[in-house]
Amino acid sequence: MKQIPILITPEQGKALIAKAIASLPEVEEALEQGTIVVIAGTTNRYVARELLKKIGVEDELPLFYRGATVPRGAKLPASGNVYDVVIQKGQRVEGKTIFDMAPEMGAGDIIFKGANAVNLSAGEAGVLVGNPKLGTTLPLTEAVYGRRVKSIIPVGVEKRVELPINTLCALSTEAESGGPRLAPLPGEVFTELEAISVLYEIEAEIFAAGGILGAEGAVYFLCSGDEEEILRLEADLKAL
């Protein structure tokens, strides 16, 4: 048994989460027999790329987002017409969004949507919304509660918060509040912790965090397991 802290940057974390999600049995089944929608987002870009690879499609998805947080003064390139990644029975469906697909989805299908806040202890996540009609959060919620569609929320632990998500959502919608609101997301939270558990025979805990020169937001995970498994994780992180 070996125990060692392993540093994972936010970008490595996104790629690791995507790698693990693509290996889940329910995801593989939905790829072959059902419908999967990956809602555009910077974390979901990694998820979409991994799932497309599984059906033999290579696409870097360079502008796969609707909104993103950037430093003050920075500007994102215009994303133009944003389409989500839709896969039906092993085939990519071009030019569709969650708004087109949600009414047709049902049990056994899966929607992926990223988040901006995650409460790890409760397994809850929330997303920033600026659209008064809730944007892509509304069709997701309707699909989950109205048609039993499965929702998976890929989110890095750098977005962790301490208060319950519903409490933060209530604070953000008070009359005197400004800026974006926070909306709760239905679904299964999937972070680097879940990714490590799925891909390796390793137990991981958040150990420390922070860094510079590209390691901003990075997290040390205290990993315990067989040395071979830890070496495999380290090798995969270098490849990512």
C-alpha positions, 0 to 999 in steps of 0.5 A: 500500500502506498500513499502519496499526494498527487497534483491535478490541474483543472485542465487535467481534471477535466480530461480525467473526468471525461476519460472516466465518464466514457468508461461507465457502463450506462454511458456505453449502453446509451451510446449504442442504444439511446440518446446522449446530449452533451450541453456545450461547456468548457468541461463538457468539451472534454466529455464530448470529445471522449464520447465522439472518439468512442463512435469513431469521430474526431472533433476538437470542438474549439468553440464548444461553450455558451459562456465562460469565466475569464480574467477581467479584460480578457475576451473570448472569441465569438462562438457563433451558433452553438450546437450541443453534441448529440449522439443517437444509437452510435451516430452523431446528429449534427446541428441540434441542441438540448432544446431540440432533443429534450422533448424526445428523450426518455429513460435510458438516455443521458444529458451532460451539463457542467456546473459552476458550484459543487457541494461535495459533501451533499453531492449537489451542484449549481450553475450560473444563469444570466438568461431569465428563461434559465437557458439550457437548465430549463430543458434539462430539468424538464427532461429529468423530472418529466421524462426520467432522463439521467443527468450527469454533472461533470464538475471539477473540485476547484468549484467546491463551495461550503454552503448548501446549493439551495442556500446559495441559490436563494441568496443569489435571487434576493431582490437586492442581488445583482449579476448572474444567479445560481440555479440548482442542477438535478443529476449525479455529480461527477468530479475528479474524486469519482473519476479516480474511483472509477478508473483506478483502485485508489482511495483519494481525498482532497489534501491541499490546493493552489499554485501558480504558472498554470497550476492556479486552481490545482488540487492535491489529492492524497491517493492511497492504493497499490503502487502500480495503480498510483503509477498508472494514475501518474502516467495517465496524468502526464499523457493528459 
